[in-house]
Amino acid sequence: MSKTIIKTEVQSGPFLTLLTVLTSKTMRLVETKEDNEKAMTVRFSPTIAERLDSYAKAARMSRSLLIRMLLEGALDEMDEIIIKETERREEEDSLMSMQFEELEKARIEKANRAKAVLEKWQEK
């Protein structure tokens, strides 16, 4: 007897949910229809289509649900990558700005010291 769960009941994320379903012999995932969904047409190579069919069959779910889960997972990962990369660049920019300010401060101090030395020489 298989247990049917609705996709929205699983909180572990698309990839872990898929892995859980694939490795369980008693769990089956079903898709729920949501308002305002949009249908899209996507072309896949025969190799990709066969792989999708194999995973969908093994997980006892529709190919549509599998593709949706994979895309959701990929988009979540892209979001994380973009956020981390943005934070890394902001930190790098901040460090570069600090380094530039320190270099500028050191240059000004050096110029002031040189000016003071020249003034002493001129007094002699």
Biopython code that builds the backbone (N, CA, C, O; Angstrom):
import numpy as np
from Bio.PDB.StructureBuilder import StructureBuilder

atoms = [
    (1, "MET", "N", (0.840, -1.173, 0.000)),
    (1, "MET", "CA", (0.000, 0.000, 0.000)),
    (1, "MET", "C", (0.886, 1.238, 0.000)),
    (1, "MET", "O", (1.781, 1.360, 0.836)),
    (2, "SER", "N", (0.646, 2.147, -0.924)),
    (2, "SER", "CA", (1.485, 3.337, -1.005)),
    (2, "SER", "C", (0.821, 4.516, -0.318)),
    (2, "SER", "O", (-0.401, 4.666, -0.333)),
    (3, "LYS", "N", (1.649, 5.337, 0.275)),
    (3, "LYS", "CA", (1.166, 6.545, 0.937)),
    (3, "LYS", "C", (1.233, 7.680, -0.077)),
    (3, "LYS", "O", (2.278, 7.904, -0.687)),
    (4, "THR", "N", (0.150, 8.382, -0.257)),
    (4, "THR", "CA", (0.123, 9.506, -1.181)),
    (4, "THR", "C", (0.268, 10.791, -0.396)),
    (4, "THR", "O", (-0.493, 11.051, 0.536)),
    (5, "ILE", "N", (1.245, 11.591, -0.775)),
    (5, "ILE", "CA", (1.409, 12.894, -0.135)),
    (5, "ILE", "C", (1.300, 13.972, -1.197)),
    (5, "ILE", "O", (1.629, 13.762, -2.364)),
    (6, "ILE", "N", (0.842, 15.097, -0.773)),
    (6, "ILE", "CA", (0.732, 16.221, -1.686)),
    (6, "ILE", "C", (2.032, 16.993, -1.641)),
    (6, "ILE", "O", (2.623, 17.158, -0.574)),
    (7, "LYS", "N", (2.477, 17.463, -2.782)),
    (7, "LYS", "CA", (3.761, 18.134, -2.891)),
    (7, "LYS", "C", (3.934, 19.238, -1.861)),
    (7, "LYS", "O", (5.029, 19.400, -1.322)),
    (8, "THR", "N", (2.905, 19.989, -1.574)),
    (8, "THR", "CA", (3.009, 21.104, -0.636)),
    (8, "THR", "C", (3.192, 20.650, 0.808)),
    (8, "THR", "O", (3.501, 21.474, 1.668)),
    (9, "GLU", "N", (3.011, 19.375, 1.095)),
    (9, "GLU", "CA", (3.202, 18.867, 2.455)),
    (9, "GLU", "C", (4.671, 18.633, 2.779)),
    (9, "GLU", "O", (5.029, 18.490, 3.948)),
    (10, "VAL", "N", (5.516, 18.592, 1.773)),
    (10, "VAL", "CA", (6.930, 18.278, 1.964)),
    (10, "VAL", "C", (7.700, 19.587, 2.107)),
    (10, "VAL", "O", (7.601, 20.469, 1.253)),
    (11, "GLN", "N", (8.470, 19.710, 3.192)),
    (11, "GLN", "CA", (9.160, 20.960, 3.484)),
    (11, "GLN", "C", (10.659, 20.902, 3.207)),
    (11, "GLN", "O", (11.350, 21.893, 3.443)),
    (12, "SER", "N", (11.183, 19.798, 2.721)),
    (12, "SER", "CA", (12.634, 19.638, 2.635)),
    (12, "SER", "C", (13.252, 20.213, 1.369)),
    (12, "SER", "O", (14.472, 20.144, 1.217)),
    (13, "GLY", "N", (12.490, 20.762, 0.476)),
    (13, "GLY", "CA", (13.037, 21.302, -0.760)),
    (13, "GLY", "C", (12.873, 20.310, -1.893)),
    (13, "GLY", "O", (12.762, 19.106, -1.662)),
    (14, "PRO", "N", (12.857, 20.810, -3.108)),
    (14, "PRO", "CA", (12.561, 19.963, -4.270)),
    (14, "PRO", "C", (13.496, 18.778, -4.461)),
    (14, "PRO", "O", (13.031, 17.668, -4.721)),
    (15, "PHE", "N", (14.812, 18.990, -4.336)),
    (15, "PHE", "CA", (15.739, 17.892, -4.598)),
    (15, "PHE", "C", (15.662, 16.812, -3.533)),
    (15, "PHE", "O", (15.669, 15.622, -3.847)),
    (16, "LEU", "N", (15.589, 17.226, -2.270)),
    (16, "LEU", "CA", (15.485, 16.235, -1.196)),
    (16, "LEU", "C", (14.143, 15.521, -1.243)),
    (16, "LEU", "O", (14.061, 14.327, -0.955)),
    (17, "THR", "N", (13.097, 16.242, -1.602)),
    (17, "THR", "CA", (11.788, 15.615, -1.736)),
    (17, "THR", "C", (11.846, 14.539, -2.817)),
    (17, "THR", "O", (11.363, 13.424, -2.617)),
    (18, "LEU", "N", (12.431, 14.871, -3.945)),
    (18, "LEU", "CA", (12.548, 13.914, -5.043)),
    (18, "LEU", "C", (13.366, 12.704, -4.613)),
    (18, "LEU", "O", (12.991, 11.567, -4.898)),
    (19, "LEU", "N", (14.474, 12.941, -3.933)),
    (19, "LEU", "CA", (15.311, 11.845, -3.454)),
    (19, "LEU", "C", (14.538, 10.959, -2.476)),
    (19, "LEU", "O", (14.637, 9.733, -2.535)),
    (20, "THR", "N", (13.776, 11.572, -1.584)),
    (20, "THR", "CA", (12.973, 10.815, -0.620)),
    (20, "THR", "C", (11.975, 9.924, -1.330)),
    (20, "THR", "O", (11.823, 8.753, -0.983)),
    (21, "VAL", "N", (11.294, 10.477, -2.326)),
    (21, "VAL", "CA", (10.289, 9.703, -3.059)),
    (21, "VAL", "C", (10.947, 8.594, -3.865)),
    (21, "VAL", "O", (10.440, 7.473, -3.917)),
    (22, "LEU", "N", (12.084, 8.907, -4.496)),
    (22, "LEU", "CA", (12.772, 7.893, -5.303)),
    (22, "LEU", "C", (13.243, 6.706, -4.467)),
    (22, "LEU", "O", (13.232, 5.567, -4.934)),
    (23, "THR", "N", (13.654, 6.977, -3.232)),
    (23, "THR", "CA", (14.191, 5.906, -2.399)),
    (23, "THR", "C", (13.132, 5.217, -1.553)),
    (23, "THR", "O", (13.430, 4.239, -0.867)),
    (24, "SER", "N", (11.912, 5.709, -1.593)),
    (24, "SER", "CA", (10.842, 5.097, -0.815)),
    (24, "SER", "C", (9.976, 4.216, -1.710)),
    (24, "SER", "O", (9.625, 4.597, -2.827)),
    (25, "LYS", "N", (9.641, 3.046, -1.207)),
    (25, "LYS", "CA", (8.769, 2.160, -1.987)),
    (25, "LYS", "C", (7.312, 2.357, -1.614)),
    (25, "LYS", "O", (6.417, 1.817, -2.263)),
    (26, "THR", "N", (7.077, 3.136, -0.562)),
    (26, "THR", "CA", (5.703, 3.286, -0.101)),
    (26, "THR", "C", (5.175, 4.712, -0.219)),
    (26, "THR", "O", (4.065, 5.001, 0.226)),
    (27, "MET", "N", (5.957, 5.597, -0.811)),
    (27, "MET", "CA", (5.535, 6.985, -0.902)),
    (27, "MET", "C", (5.294, 7.363, -2.370)),
    (27, "MET", "O", (6.046, 6.966, -3.261)),
    (28, "ARG", "N", (4.266, 8.112, -2.588)),
    (28, "ARG", "CA", (3.951, 8.585, -3.944)),
    (28, "ARG", "C", (3.624, 10.066, -3.846)),
    (28, "ARG", "O", (2.870, 10.478, -2.965)),
    (29, "LEU", "N", (4.177, 10.857, -4.731)),
    (29, "LEU", "CA", (3.966, 12.293, -4.711)),
    (29, "LEU", "C", (2.931, 12.661, -5.768)),
    (29, "LEU", "O", (3.008, 12.199, -6.906)),
    (30, "VAL", "N", (1.987, 13.474, -5.398)),
    (30, "VAL", "CA", (0.979, 13.918, -6.371)),
    (30, "VAL", "C", (1.033, 15.430, -6.484)),
    (30, "VAL", "O", (1.371, 16.137, -5.534)),
    (31, "GLU", "N", (0.697, 15.896, -7.654)),
    (31, "GLU", "CA", (0.733, 17.327, -7.933)),
    (31, "GLU", "C", (-0.623, 17.947, -7.653)),
    (31, "GLU", "O", (-1.667, 17.375, -7.969)),
    (32, "THR", "N", (-0.586, 19.117, -7.058)),
    (32, "THR", "CA", (-1.832, 19.853, -6.840)),
    (32, "THR", "C", (-1.880, 20.991, -7.848)),
    (32, "THR", "O", (-0.852, 21.590, -8.162)),
    (33, "LYS", "N", (-3.035, 21.281, -8.338)),
    (33, "LYS", "CA", (-3.204, 22.383, -9.294)),
    (33, "LYS", "C", (-3.364, 23.677, -8.514)),
    (33, "LYS", "O", (-4.103, 23.745, -7.532)),
    (34, "GLU", "N", (-2.665, 24.689, -8.965)),
    (34, "GLU", "CA", (-2.758, 25.990, -8.333)),
    (34, "GLU", "C", (-3.377, 26.985, -9.306)),
    (34, "GLU", "O", (-3.277, 26.821, -10.522)),
    (35, "ASP", "N", (-4.013, 28.009, -8.767)),
    (35, "ASP", "CA", (-4.584, 29.050, -9.606)),
    (35, "ASP", "C", (-3.473, 29.811, -10.321)),
    (35, "ASP", "O", (-2.354, 29.918, -9.820)),
    (36, "ASN", "N", (-3.792, 30.323, -11.469)),
    (36, "ASN", "CA", (-2.887, 31.163, -12.252)),
    (36, "ASN", "C", (-1.620, 30.454, -12.722)),
    (36, "ASN", "O", (-0.612, 31.111, -12.982)),
    (37, "GLU", "N", (-1.651, 29.141, -12.836)),
    (37, "GLU", "CA", (-0.499, 28.433, -13.382)),
    (37, "GLU", "C", (-0.419, 28.705, -14.878)),
    (37, "GLU", "O", (-1.437, 28.912, -15.539)),
    (38, "LYS", "N", (0.788, 28.704, -15.397)),
    (38, "LYS", "CA", (0.996, 28.931, -16.819)),
    (38, "LYS", "C", (1.636, 27.706, -17.433)),
    (38, "LYS", "O", (2.589, 27.150, -16.886)),
    (39, "ALA", "N", (1.118, 27.295, -18.551)),
    (39, "ALA", "CA", (1.683, 26.160, -19.277)),
    (39, "ALA", "C", (2.796, 26.679, -20.183)),
    (39, "ALA", "O", (2.688, 27.757, -20.767)),
    (40, "MET", "N", (3.871, 25.889, -20.291)),
    (40, "MET", "CA", (4.994, 26.260, -21.147)),
    (40, "MET", "C", (5.417, 25.038, -21.943)),
    (40, "MET", "O", (5.271, 23.900, -21.496)),
    (41, "THR", "N", (5.936, 25.292, -23.110)),
    (41, "THR", "CA", (6.451, 24.214, -23.934)),
    (41, "THR", "C", (7.969, 24.281, -23.922)),
    (41, "THR", "O", (8.559, 25.337, -24.154)),
    (42, "VAL", "N", (8.592, 23.146, -23.649)),
    (42, "VAL", "CA", (10.051, 23.085, -23.593)),
    (42, "VAL", "C", (10.510, 21.924, -24.460)),
    (42, "VAL", "O", (9.904, 20.852, -24.442)),
    (43, "ARG", "N", (11.560, 22.131, -25.206)),
    (43, "ARG", "CA", (12.118, 21.052, -26.030)),
    (43, "ARG", "C", (13.350, 20.472, -25.339)),
    (43, "ARG", "O", (14.213, 21.203, -24.852)),
    (44, "PHE", "N", (13.410, 19.138, -25.307)),
    (44, "PHE", "CA", (14.538, 18.442, -24.709)),
    (44, "PHE", "C", (15.144, 17.507, -25.741)),
    (44, "PHE", "O", (14.468, 17.040, -26.658)),
    (45, "SER", "N", (16.428, 17.247, -25.571)),
    (45, "SER", "CA", (17.061, 16.236, -26.422)),
    (45, "SER", "C", (16.481, 14.876, -26.047)),
    (45, "SER", "O", (15.955, 14.714, -24.946)),
    (46, "PRO", "N", (16.569, 13.897, -26.947)),
    (46, "PRO", "CA", (16.058, 12.567, -26.620)),
    (46, "PRO", "C", (16.695, 11.984, -25.351)),
    (46, "PRO", "O", (16.026, 11.303, -24.575)),
    (47, "THR", "N", (17.957, 12.249, -25.150)),
    (47, "THR", "CA", (18.646, 11.729, -23.965)),
    (47, "THR", "C", (18.057, 12.308, -22.684)),
    (47, "THR", "O", (17.805, 11.577, -21.726)),
    (48, "ILE", "N", (17.838, 13.617, -22.669)),
    (48, "ILE", "CA", (17.254, 14.262, -21.492)),
    (48, "ILE", "C", (15.827, 13.764, -21.274)),
    (48, "ILE", "O", (15.429, 13.491, -20.142)),
    (49, "ALA", "N", (15.066, 13.649, -22.349)),
    (49, "ALA", "CA", (13.687, 13.174, -22.234)),
    (49, "ALA", "C", (13.644, 11.763, -21.645)),
    (49, "ALA", "O", (12.791, 11.468, -20.808)),
    (50, "GLU", "N", (14.551, 10.899, -22.076)),
    (50, "GLU", "CA", (14.604, 9.534, -21.542)),
    (50, "GLU", "C", (14.967, 9.545, -20.057)),
    (50, "GLU", "O", (14.400, 8.790, -19.266)),
    (51, "ARG", "N", (15.904, 10.395, -19.690)),
    (51, "ARG", "CA", (16.288, 10.481, -18.277)),
    (51, "ARG", "C", (15.126, 10.979, -17.425)),
    (51, "ARG", "O", (14.869, 10.446, -16.346)),
    (52, "LEU", "N", (14.424, 12.004, -17.913)),
    (52, "LEU", "CA", (13.263, 12.518, -17.185)),
    (52, "LEU", "C", (12.200, 11.433, -17.037)),
    (52, "LEU", "O", (11.629, 11.261, -15.960)),
    (53, "ASP", "N", (11.937, 10.707, -18.115)),
    (53, "ASP", "CA", (10.950, 9.625, -18.065)),
    (53, "ASP", "C", (11.348, 8.560, -17.048)),
    (53, "ASP", "O", (10.506, 8.058, -16.303)),
    (54, "SER", "N", (12.643, 8.217, -17.020)),
    (54, "SER", "CA", (13.121, 7.196, -16.086)),
    (54, "SER", "C", (12.931, 7.641, -14.639)),
    (54, "SER", "O", (12.447, 6.873, -13.808)),
    (55, "TYR", "N", (13.313, 8.884, -14.339)),
    (55, "TYR", "CA", (13.144, 9.392, -12.981)),
    (55, "TYR", "C", (11.667, 9.483, -12.603)),
    (55, "TYR", "O", (11.280, 9.095, -11.501)),
    (56, "ALA", "N", (10.857, 9.988, -13.503)),
    (56, "ALA", "CA", (9.420, 10.127, -13.221)),
    (56, "ALA", "C", (8.801, 8.755, -12.940)),
    (56, "ALA", "O", (8.007, 8.603, -12.012)),
    (57, "LYS", "N", (9.168, 7.774, -13.739)),
    (57, "LYS", "CA", (8.624, 6.433, -13.545)),
    (57, "LYS", "C", (9.089, 5.849, -12.215)),
    (57, "LYS", "O", (8.302, 5.255, -11.478)),
    (58, "ALA", "N", (10.380, 6.025, -11.915)),
    (58, "ALA", "CA", (10.925, 5.492, -10.662)),
    (58, "ALA", "C", (10.276, 6.152, -9.447)),
    (58, "ALA", "O", (10.078, 5.505, -8.418)),
    (59, "ALA", "N", (9.945, 7.433, -9.564)),
    (59, "ALA", "CA", (9.345, 8.161, -8.451)),
    (59, "ALA", "C", (7.830, 8.067, -8.451)),
    (59, "ALA", "O", (7.172, 8.590, -7.551)),
    (60, "ARG", "N", (7.280, 7.410, -9.447)),
    (60, "ARG", "CA", (5.828, 7.263, -9.576)),
    (60, "ARG", "C", (5.130, 8.630, -9.570)),
    (60, "ARG", "O", (4.179, 8.863, -8.824)),
    (61, "MET", "N", (5.632, 9.512, -10.419)),
    (61, "MET", "CA", (5.031, 10.832, -10.547)),
    (61, "MET", "C", (5.005, 11.235, -12.016)),
    (61, "MET", "O", (5.657, 10.618, -12.858)),
    (62, "SER", "N", (4.259, 12.253, -12.297)),
    (62, "SER", "CA", (4.182, 12.703, -13.681)),
    (62, "SER", "C", (5.489, 13.394, -14.076)),
    (62, "SER", "O", (6.207, 13.928, -13.231)),
    (63, "ARG", "N", (5.773, 13.372, -15.355)),
    (63, "ARG", "CA", (6.959, 14.051, -15.866)),
    (63, "ARG", "C", (6.845, 15.561, -15.593)),
    (63, "ARG", "O", (7.839, 16.221, -15.288)),
    (64, "SER", "N", (5.644, 16.086, -15.704)),
    (64, "SER", "CA", (5.407, 17.504, -15.450)),
    (64, "SER", "C", (5.793, 17.880, -14.021)),
    (64, "SER", "O", (6.463, 18.889, -13.801)),
    (65, "LEU", "N", (5.373, 17.072, -13.056)),
    (65, "LEU", "CA", (5.716, 17.347, -11.663)),
    (65, "LEU", "C", (7.228, 17.246, -11.448)),
    (65, "LEU", "O", (7.814, 18.071, -10.748)),
    (66, "LEU", "N", (7.845, 16.250, -12.040)),
    (66, "LEU", "CA", (9.285, 16.086, -11.911)),
    (66, "LEU", "C", (10.016, 17.311, -12.457)),
    (66, "LEU", "O", (10.913, 17.843, -11.803)),
    (67, "ILE", "N", (9.640, 17.753, -13.635)),
    (67, "ILE", "CA", (10.290, 18.914, -14.242)),
    (67, "ILE", "C", (10.077, 20.151, -13.373)),
    (67, "ILE", "O", (10.998, 20.943, -13.176)),
    (68, "ARG", "N", (8.867, 20.313, -12.857)),
    (68, "ARG", "CA", (8.578, 21.452, -11.989)),
    (68, "ARG", "C", (9.475, 21.411, -10.754)),
    (68, "ARG", "O", (10.052, 22.430, -10.375)),
    (69, "MET", "N", (9.596, 20.253, -10.128)),
    (69, "MET", "CA", (10.423, 20.132, -8.934)),
    (69, "MET", "C", (11.892, 20.424, -9.245)),
    (69, "MET", "O", (12.567, 21.115, -8.483)),
    (70, "LEU", "N", (12.377, 19.896, -10.362)),
    (70, "LEU", "CA", (13.768, 20.135, -10.739)),
    (70, "LEU", "C", (14.021, 21.614, -11.018)),
    (70, "LEU", "O", (15.050, 22.158, -10.618)),
    (71, "LEU", "N", (13.086, 22.261, -11.701)),
    (71, "LEU", "CA", (13.240, 23.688, -11.984)),
    (71, "LEU", "C", (13.181, 24.518, -10.706)),
    (71, "LEU", "O", (13.962, 25.453, -10.531)),
    (72, "GLU", "N", (12.255, 24.175, -9.816)),
    (72, "GLU", "CA", (12.174, 24.902, -8.547)),
    (72, "GLU", "C", (13.485, 24.780, -7.779)),
    (72, "GLU", "O", (13.987, 25.758, -7.226)),
    (73, "GLY", "N", (14.030, 23.572, -7.750)),
    (73, "GLY", "CA", (15.307, 23.361, -7.054)),
    (73, "GLY", "C", (16.436, 24.134, -7.702)),
    (73, "GLY", "O", (17.252, 24.748, -7.014)),
    (74, "ALA", "N", (16.486, 24.104, -9.034)),
    (74, "ALA", "CA", (17.541, 24.825, -9.746)),
    (74, "ALA", "C", (17.408, 26.330, -9.536)),
    (74, "ALA", "O", (18.411, 27.020, -9.356)),
    (75, "LEU", "N", (16.189, 26.840, -9.557)),
    (75, "LEU", "CA", (15.974, 28.274, -9.340)),
    (75, "LEU", "C", (16.341, 28.675, -7.914)),
    (75, "LEU", "O", (16.924, 29.737, -7.696)),
    (76, "ASP", "N", (15.998, 27.824, -6.938)),
    (76, "ASP", "CA", (16.387, 28.091, -5.554)),
    (76, "ASP", "C", (17.906, 28.158, -5.432)),
    (76, "ASP", "O", (18.438, 29.041, -4.759)),
    (77, "GLU", "N", (18.603, 27.228, -6.081)),
    (77, "GLU", "CA", (20.064, 27.229, -6.043)),
    (77, "GLU", "C", (20.627, 28.470, -6.727)),
    (77, "GLU", "O", (21.590, 29.066, -6.245)),
    (78, "MET", "N", (20.020, 28.863, -7.864)),
    (78, "MET", "CA", (20.471, 30.073, -8.552)),
    (78, "MET", "C", (20.297, 31.293, -7.657)),
    (78, "MET", "O", (21.175, 32.154, -7.602)),
    (79, "ASP", "N", (19.170, 31.371, -6.958)),
    (79, "ASP", "CA", (18.930, 32.489, -6.043)),
    (79, "ASP", "C", (20.027, 32.551, -4.981)),
    (79, "ASP", "O", (20.561, 33.621, -4.691)),
    (80, "GLU", "N", (20.353, 31.404, -4.410)),
    (80, "GLU", "CA", (21.395, 31.355, -3.382)),
    (80, "GLU", "C", (22.748, 31.785, -3.943)),
    (80, "GLU", "O", (23.491, 32.526, -3.299)),
    (81, "ILE", "N", (23.058, 31.312, -5.146)),
    (81, "ILE", "CA", (24.334, 31.675, -5.777)),
    (81, "ILE", "C", (24.392, 33.174, -6.036)),
    (81, "ILE", "O", (25.412, 33.813, -5.779)),
    (82, "ILE", "N", (23.309, 33.731, -6.541)),
    (82, "ILE", "CA", (23.274, 35.169, -6.830)),
    (82, "ILE", "C", (23.437, 35.972, -5.550)),
    (82, "ILE", "O", (24.184, 36.951, -5.521)),
    (83, "ILE", "N", (22.749, 35.569, -4.498)),
    (83, "ILE", "CA", (22.852, 36.289, -3.222)),
    (83, "ILE", "C", (24.279, 36.209, -2.679)),
    (83, "ILE", "O", (24.847, 37.222, -2.271)),
    (84, "LYS", "N", (24.857, 35.008, -2.673)),
    (84, "LYS", "CA", (26.225, 34.850, -2.160)),
    (84, "LYS", "C", (27.226, 35.629, -2.999)),
    (84, "LYS", "O", (28.126, 36.268, -2.454)),
    (85, "GLU", "N", (27.078, 35.583, -4.322)),
    (85, "GLU", "CA", (28.001, 36.299, -5.207)),
    (85, "GLU", "C", (27.868, 37.808, -5.014)),
    (85, "GLU", "O", (28.870, 38.522, -5.004)),
    (86, "THR", "N", (26.645, 38.292, -4.862)),
    (86, "THR", "CA", (26.420, 39.718, -4.625)),
    (86, "THR", "C", (27.058, 40.138, -3.308)),
    (86, "THR", "O", (27.720, 41.174, -3.236)),
    (87, "GLU", "N", (26.859, 39.331, -2.264)),
    (87, "GLU", "CA", (27.468, 39.637, -0.968)),
    (87, "GLU", "C", (28.990, 39.624, -1.061)),
    (87, "GLU", "O", (29.656, 40.481, -0.482)),
    (88, "ARG", "N", (29.544, 38.646, -1.793)),
    (88, "ARG", "CA", (31.001, 38.556, -1.958)),
    (88, "ARG", "C", (31.538, 39.795, -2.671)),
    (88, "ARG", "O", (32.552, 40.366, -2.267)),
    (89, "ARG", "N", (30.842, 40.205, -3.740)),
    (89, "ARG", "CA", (31.297, 41.383, -4.488)),
    (89, "ARG", "C", (31.172, 42.657, -3.653)),
    (89, "ARG", "O", (32.043, 43.524, -3.711)),
    (90, "GLU", "N", (30.099, 42.772, -2.880)),
    (90, "GLU", "CA", (29.941, 43.952, -2.031)),
    (90, "GLU", "C", (31.047, 44.009, -0.986)),
    (90, "GLU", "O", (31.586, 45.078, -0.698)),
    (91, "GLU", "N", (31.380, 42.851, -0.420)),
    (91, "GLU", "CA", (32.461, 42.798, 0.565)),
    (91, "GLU", "C", (33.795, 43.152, -0.090)),
    (91, "GLU", "O", (34.598, 43.891, 0.478)),
    (92, "GLU", "N", (34.021, 42.618, -1.287)),
    (92, "GLU", "CA", (35.246, 42.912, -2.023)),
    (92, "GLU", "C", (35.333, 44.407, -2.347)),
    (92, "GLU", "O", (36.387, 45.021, -2.183)),
    (93, "ASP", "N", (34.225, 44.985, -2.804)),
    (93, "ASP", "CA", (34.200, 46.418, -3.102)),
    (93, "ASP", "C", (34.484, 47.244, -1.855)),
    (93, "ASP", "O", (35.199, 48.245, -1.905)),
    (94, "SER", "N", (33.905, 46.805, -0.724)),
    (94, "SER", "CA", (34.114, 47.508, 0.535)),
    (94, "SER", "C", (35.587, 47.458, 0.938)),
    (94, "SER", "O", (36.156, 48.462, 1.366)),
    (95, "LEU", "N", (36.197, 46.280, 0.798)),
    (95, "LEU", "CA", (37.620, 46.143, 1.130)),
    (95, "LEU", "C", (38.481, 46.991, 0.208)),
    (95, "LEU", "O", (39.430, 47.637, 0.652)),
    (96, "MET", "N", (38.146, 46.987, -1.080)),
    (96, "MET", "CA", (38.909, 47.788, -2.033)),
    (96, "MET", "C", (38.769, 49.270, -1.713)),
    (96, "MET", "O", (39.737, 50.023, -1.810)),
    (97, "SER", "N", (37.579, 49.683, -1.336)),
    (97, "SER", "CA", (37.338, 51.078, -0.979)),
    (97, "SER", "C", (38.147, 51.451, 0.255)),
    (97, "SER", "O", (38.742, 52.526, 0.320)),
    (98, "MET", "N", (38.161, 50.535, 1.247)),
    (98, "MET", "CA", (38.938, 50.786, 2.457)),
    (98, "MET", "C", (40.424, 50.862, 2.135)),
    (98, "MET", "O", (41.134, 51.721, 2.657)),
    (99, "GLN", "N", (40.896, 49.956, 1.268)),
    (99, "GLN", "CA", (42.305, 49.962, 0.892)),
    (99, "GLN", "C", (42.660, 51.249, 0.158)),
    (99, "GLN", "O", (43.724, 51.822, 0.390)),
    (100, "PHE", "N", (41.778, 51.704, -0.723)),
    (100, "PHE", "CA", (42.022, 52.936, -1.456)),
    (100, "PHE", "C", (42.094, 54.111, -0.492)),
    (100, "PHE", "O", (42.970, 54.968, -0.611)),
    (101, "GLU", "N", (41.165, 54.147, 0.466)),
    (101, "GLU", "CA", (41.164, 55.234, 1.456)),
    (101, "GLU", "C", (42.439, 55.206, 2.286)),
    (101, "GLU", "O", (43.007, 56.259, 2.574)),
    (102, "GLU", "N", (42.898, 54.020, 2.674)),
    (102, "GLU", "CA", (44.136, 53.899, 3.446)),
    (102, "GLU", "C", (45.335, 54.346, 2.623)),
    (102, "GLU", "O", (46.218, 55.040, 3.127)),
    (103, "LEU", "N", (45.362, 53.944, 1.348)),
    (103, "LEU", "CA", (46.460, 54.356, 0.476)),
    (103, "LEU", "C", (46.464, 55.873, 0.291)),
    (103, "LEU", "O", (47.519, 56.506, 0.313)),
    (104, "GLU", "N", (45.299, 56.436, 0.113)),
    (104, "GLU", "CA", (45.188, 57.880, -0.063)),
    (104, "GLU", "C", (45.639, 58.608, 1.198)),
    (104, "GLU", "O", (46.339, 59.619, 1.126)),
    (105, "LYS", "N", (45.236, 58.091, 2.342)),
    (105, "LYS", "CA", (45.640, 58.690, 3.621)),
    (105, "LYS", "C", (47.157, 58.615, 3.783)),
    (105, "LYS", "O", (47.786, 59.589, 4.198)),
    (106, "ALA", "N", (47.748, 57.463, 3.457)),
    (106, "ALA", "CA", (49.199, 57.290, 3.556)),
    (106, "ALA", "C", (49.922, 58.223, 2.582)),
    (106, "ALA", "O", (50.970, 58.778, 2.912)),
    (107, "ARG", "N", (49.364, 58.392, 1.389)),
    (107, "ARG", "CA", (49.980, 59.292, 0.403)),
    (107, "ARG", "C", (49.977, 60.732, 0.901)),
    (107, "ARG", "O", (50.961, 61.457, 0.755)),
    (108, "ILE", "N", (48.852, 61.133, 1.491)),
    (108, "ILE", "CA", (48.744, 62.495, 2.016)),
    (108, "ILE", "C", (49.721, 62.703, 3.166)),
    (108, "ILE", "O", (50.382, 63.739, 3.241)),
    (109, "GLU", "N", (49.815, 61.716, 4.066)),
    (109, "GLU", "CA", (50.757, 61.807, 5.188)),
    (109, "GLU", "C", (52.193, 61.903, 4.681)),
    (109, "GLU", "O", (52.984, 62.696, 5.191)),
    (110, "LYS", "N", (52.522, 61.107, 3.692)),
    (110, "LYS", "CA", (53.869, 61.116, 3.117)),
    (110, "LYS", "C", (54.158, 62.475, 2.485)),
    (110, "LYS", "O", (55.246, 63.025, 2.656)),
    (111, "ALA", "N", (53.191, 63.010, 1.761)),
    (111, "ALA", "CA", (53.361, 64.328, 1.131)),
    (111, "ALA", "C", (53.536, 65.407, 2.186)),
    (111, "ALA", "O", (54.347, 66.317, 2.014)),
    (112, "ASN", "N", (52.779, 65.315, 3.284)),
    (112, "ASN", "CA", (52.913, 66.298, 4.372)),
    (112, "ASN", "C", (54.275, 66.209, 5.050)),
    (112, "ASN", "O", (54.872, 67.230, 5.392)),
    (113, "ARG", "N", (54.768, 64.980, 5.247)),
    (113, "ARG", "CA", (56.106, 64.808, 5.839)),
    (113, "ARG", "C", (57.183, 65.397, 4.920)),
    (113, "ARG", "O", (58.103, 66.080, 5.371)),
    (114, "ALA", "N", (57.044, 65.115, 3.633)),
    (114, "ALA", "CA", (58.008, 65.649, 2.661)),
    (114, "ALA", "C", (57.967, 67.172, 2.651)),
    (114, "ALA", "O", (59.007, 67.825, 2.568)),
    (115, "LYS", "N", (56.778, 67.728, 2.736)),
    (115, "LYS", "CA", (56.619, 69.185, 2.763)),
    (115, "LYS", "C", (57.292, 69.770, 4.002)),
    (115, "LYS", "O", (57.961, 70.800, 3.924)),
    (116, "ALA", "N", (57.112, 69.106, 5.147)),
    (116, "ALA", "CA", (57.725, 69.569, 6.395)),
    (116, "ALA", "C", (59.247, 69.527, 6.298)),
    (116, "ALA", "O", (59.917, 70.451, 6.759)),
    (117, "VAL", "N", (59.799, 68.474, 5.707)),
    (117, "VAL", "CA", (61.248, 68.346, 5.540)),
    (117, "VAL", "C", (61.762, 69.459, 4.632)),
    (117, "VAL", "O", (62.782, 70.086, 4.917)),
    (118, "LEU", "N", (61.049, 69.694, 3.543)),
    (118, "LEU", "CA", (61.480, 70.753, 2.621)),
    (118, "LEU", "C", (61.448, 72.124, 3.302)),
    (118, "LEU", "O", (62.334, 72.952, 3.090)),
    (119, "GLU", "N", (60.426, 72.354, 4.115)),
    (119, "GLU", "CA", (60.330, 73.630, 4.828)),
    (119, "GLU", "C", (61.510, 73.804, 5.801)),
    (119, "GLU", "O", (62.044, 74.903, 5.946)),
    (120, "LYS", "N", (61.910, 72.709, 6.462)),
    (120, "LYS", "CA", (63.054, 72.783, 7.375)),
    (120, "LYS", "C", (64.329, 73.101, 6.599)),
    (120, "LYS", "O", (65.148, 73.905, 7.043)),
    (121, "TRP", "N", (64.489, 72.476, 5.454)),
    (121, "TRP", "CA", (65.669, 72.715, 4.634)),
    (121, "TRP", "C", (65.718, 74.171, 4.167)),
    (121, "TRP", "O", (66.783, 74.783, 4.085)),
    (122, "GLN", "N", (64.538, 74.700, 3.865)),
    (122, "GLN", "CA", (64.482, 76.073, 3.374)),
    (122, "GLN", "C", (64.804, 77.059, 4.485)),
    (122, "GLN", "O", (65.297, 78.153, 4.211)),
    (123, "GLU", "N", (64.531, 76.689, 5.749)),
    (123, "GLU", "CA", (64.840, 77.561, 6.876)),
    (123, "GLU", "C", (66.324, 77.672, 7.120)),
    (123, "GLU", "O", (66.788, 78.685, 7.644)),
    (124, "LYS", "N", (67.069, 76.673, 6.760)),
    (124, "LYS", "CA", (68.531, 76.648, 7.030)),
    (124, "LYS", "C", (69.279, 77.535, 6.109)),
    (124, "LYS", "O", (70.503, 77.629, 6.200)),
]
sb = StructureBuilder()
sb.init_structure("model")
sb.init_model(0)
sb.init_chain("A")
sb.init_seg("    ")
for serial, (resi, resn, name, xyz) in enumerate(atoms, 1):
    if name == "N":
        sb.init_residue(resn, " ", resi, " ")
    sb.init_atom(name, np.array(xyz, "f"), 0.0, 1.0, " ", f" {name:<3s}", serial, name[0])
structure = sb.get_structure()
